[in-house]
Amino acid sequence: MDITISYQRGETDPGNGPVRIGWLLSEASSPIVYDPPRRVNSRDARRSHAKSASRCPAILNLESRYFEVPCPFDLNIGFTRDDKGRPVLRNLAGDSSTVRAGKLSQLLSLVSEKEWRYPDRPVLQLKLPYLFLCDEPVYLTQLDAYLHYRPVPLPGTIFGGRFPIHIWPRPLMWAFEWHDTSKPIILKRGEPLFYCQFEADGPDRSAQLIEAEMTPELEAYLDHITGAVNYVNQTFALFEAAERVRPQQLLTPRKER
């Protein structure tokens, strides 16, 4: 569906400079464990040689458009079925797990088996509080952290996605399709969990990420759109309705405390 949205732009947002993207944590317990998103920039790469790949303008330009969301937990998860044949998750870390079992079950869940895309590929979801928003038309693309090397590859693929954060800001999740259930899912705290790419109204515009405040206006708007996926199949069809009730401003930079 084609949607044209008109927003007023202030002096700090002329439309030809960096687009300002706000991020915040939505309803996070123990928010200290969730590190800020960070720009992908080959932090450990050798840069001294003039011909080093880490100094290539094309590579730097690509990396400058990705922000990585770091994994907040150490996880070692296995798959099995109970005595009734129902799919269940196993915490393979056992007593050495850094996440208590009660908390883990609140964060990590298997999608209902009848909603899997393939009968032999379970779908796993990790709830996250990261929320991105903007006051001009911007689409977020969530994709795998494919530039990050994992000594132990994940036994499947993540679900990517693309949606407009100026209309539909919502907490992200990490969704995983488990191709080889004989192998565990091993995630390490601090490693990139996925990338976010932001598309504004020009391919040459870079993104500036700033921490945002949860204002009463933003909270009311989130309440208005949250949970729509439980009632309709195509939430994109609700964008026009969301636009009609959207406040003029959602992004308020967080004040220093």
N, C-alpha and C positions, 0 to 999 in steps of 0.2 A: 504494500500500500504506500502511495506517495503522499507525504505530509509536508506542507510548507509551514514553518513556524517563524514568526517575527518576534525578535526580542530586541529591546533597546540595549545599545552598547555604550558603556561609559568611556571616559577619557582614557582609562587604563586598559581598555579592551577595544582597540580600534578595528579589529578584524584582520589586521595584516601582521600582527606580532604573535608571540606565543599565546596559545589558548590556555586559559587558567582552568585547571581541573582540581576540584576539591576532593579530598578523601577524609574519611573518619571511620571510627568503629561504632557499629550500631549494636546496642544491647550486648556488650561483651562482658562476661564475667572474667575477672583477672585480666584486665586489658593490658597489663604490663608484659604479658607473654607474646603479644602480637606486635612484632616490629613494624615500623613504617615501610611502605612500599619503597623500593629503591630503583634507581635507573640502572639498566644493564650497561656496563662500561668496561668489560674485560679488566676488572680491578687487579688481577694477579698476572696480567700479561706483561711480557718484556717489551718495552717501548723505546729502548735506546737506539736501535738501528733504524735508519731512515726508511728502509724498505720493509720493516716489520709489518706483518699483517695488521697488528694492533694500531698502526698509524694510517691505514688505508682510509681515505675519506669516505668511500662507499660503505665500508664496514662500520665506521664511526657513525655515519648518518643513520644506518639501520639500527644500531644499538641505541642511539639517542631517542628512538621512537618506541622503545620497549621499557616498561617498568615491571620489575619482578616482585611478586608477593612471596615473602619467605614463609616456609613451613613453620608453624608455631610449636609443633610437638615432635617427639621421637616416637615413631609407631612401627610395630612389627606385627602385621595382621595376616592371619590365615583364613582359609575358607573350608567349611565342612558342612555336613548335613546332620541334623539330629536324628533320633530314633524314629521319627515320623516322616523323615525325608525332607524336612523343611531346611532351607539354606540359613546358615548362621555364621557369624564371624567368631574367630578365635584370637585372643590376645596372646600371641606367641611369646611376648616378653615376660609373661607371668608376673611373679612377684617383683621382678626387676623393672617393670614398666614404670615410666615416670608419670604416667597419667592414671589416676585411680579408675577402677572399673566402672563405678557409677557415673563419673564424668565422661568417660570414653563413650559410653552408650548414648549420652546426650549429644555428642559431637559427631559420631560416626554411625552410619546406618546403611543397611542394604535396601535398595529399592525393591518394592514388591515384585516377586518373580514374574507375574503376568505382565509387568511393564518393561521387562528386559527386551532389548532389540533382538537378541539371539538366545535361544533356550539354554545354551551352554556357556553364556558369558554374563555372569552377575554384574550388576551395576551398583557401585558403592558411592556414597555421598559423604563428604566432610563439610559440616557447616562452618562458615566463617563469618566474622562480623564486618569485613571490609566493604565499604560502600563508597562509590565514586559518583560525583555529580558535577553539573556545569550549568551556566546560565546562557549558553549559546549552543546551537546544534552541534553535538559531538556524539559519535558512536564509539563504544568500547568493544574491542575484540579480545576475547579471552582465549589464549592458546597455550600449548605445551611449552615448557621451558627447554626448547630443543637445543639451545646453545650450551646447556649445562651437562657436563659429562657425569654419568652415574656409573660407578664401578659395578654395581649390581642393577641392571636395567629393570625397570618396572615391568611386570608381566601383563601388560595391556596398554591401553591408550586412554587419554583423558578426553572428555567432551569439551570441545571449544564452543564458542558462542559469540554472537554480535548483537548489540542492542543499544538504543539511544539513552544515554545517561542524563540528557537534559529533560527528558520526559519520564523516564522509567528508572530512576535510581533505586537500586535494591541490593541487599547484601549478597555478595558472591558466595559460591560454594565450589568445592573441588569435586567434580564428578568423574568417576573412573570406570571404564569397562574392562572387566577382568578376563582376559583371553586365556590365560593359563593358570587355573586355580590350584594346580599342584605347587605353585611357587608363591611365596609370601609377598605382600606389599610392604616394602621397607622405606620409610620416610625419615629424614633426619632434620631435626630442628635447625633452622637458619639457612637450609638449602632452598633454592628457588622451587616454589610449588607450581607456579604457572606465570605466564607473562600477560600483561595488559598493553594493548596498543590503542591509541586514541586517534580518531580521524575527525578533523574539523572541516571547515569549508574550503580548504586549500591544501594541496599535497605538500606545499613547502612550509606550512606552519608547524612549529614544534609545540610540545606540550610542557607546561609548567605545573608541577604538582604542588599543591599547598594543603596544609591541614585545615579542615573546616570545622565549624561549630554546628552542633545539633540545636538549631533554633526551634522555637515553638511552631513557626510556619513550616519548616522542613519536617518536623515530627508529625504535624497534622497531615501533610501531603503524603508522607510514607504510610500513615495509617489508612489513607484513602485508597492506595493502590496495592498495599500488601495483602497477600492471600488471594488475589484474583485468579491465580493459576489453579486454585482448588475448585473454582466454579465455572471456568470457561477453558476451552482447549487452545484457543488462539489469543493469547494476551496482547499480541501486536494489534489486534482489532480494537483494543481499548485505548489506543494512543490519543485519538481525537477527543474522547471523553476526558482523559487525564489532562490534556492540554487546556480544556475549558476551566478546570479548577486549579490549575498550577499557579502558584504565586509568581509574581514577576521576578523575584530573587529567591534562589535556593542556596546559593553559595555565599557563606559568610566566613571569612578567614578567622581562624581560631586566635583569640587574644593570648598574648604571653601571660603566663601565670607565675 
